[in-house]
């Protein structure tokens, strides 16, 4: 004798079957409409440039338009919050940096509830750009060892500039002070360009800057390069020693990567990862990034998730030990 299913049980079974089927269909048919990549900084900056290099090539692989949209403010946190609360369907992504993913959420923890380790699913790391410790040509120090010796001889007397509290150059300088055992004075500017101008004018003696921002000044002699912050020397500035050649293990870079909202199906993350990696592997992409002083890197979604967590731990420790607080 056959036993009829209760109506409630039958309804649940039908819903489950639909959910499984629609999930497979989503992965199979994705994408079927344009995809947005949000950038939390203004047009023309390093993050924006990387996004606009990758977007058209990802469009070719995915068969749909990939458009870049700038939503600026709060060290990229406005764009990040928008992505975190977007549907996890692969149509709203973000290309951001460690400032947004690993520093700002800690600095602004009193006003921001974003947790990048939980609120995002990594797609891929896309690359990194080293910083360079530069000085006004009149500054006496020529090497990392010189800077350390001068700072130890005059603790709290040497000023260094950055584009603002929590920026990668600022965090790198704090890491340098910690690892070198020195104390200098941070002068925060509203953006990197004003700090560079003051370094050229001699208003501040030195600063950590993005290599791509000061390459022309190094070549023109208006600034002198002291040390590169990446683990290896930069191909575009091979004559500048690394900080690590004096402080073993020192490494800091501005890194870039793509994330999606947490809960995005793995099949979609894999499709996006494949498209981004194909874009990064293109010869013209490598050449363009190299011109900007950026390295070309990629990762699996899982590797990028782990990397973000490691960066949160690294910079969180620097913020704690240096007693860094967000600017008002």
Secondary structure, 3 states (H helix, E strand, C coil): CCCCCCHHHHHHHHHHHHHHHHHHHHHHHCCCCCEEEEECCCCCCHHHHHHHHHHHHHHHHHCCCEEEEECCCHHHHHHHHHHHCCCCCCCEEEEEEHHHHHHHHHHCCCCCCCCHHHHEEEEEEEEEEEEEEEECCCCCCCCHHHHHHHHHHCCCCCEEEECCCCCHHHHHHHHHHHHHCCCCEEEECCCHHHHHHHHHHCCCCEEEEEHHHHHHHHHHCCCEEEEECCCCCCHHHCCCCEHHHCCCCCCCEEEEEEEEECCCCHHHHHHHHHHHHHHHHCHHHHHHHHHCCEEECCCCHHHHHHHHHHHHHHHHHHHHHHCCCCCC
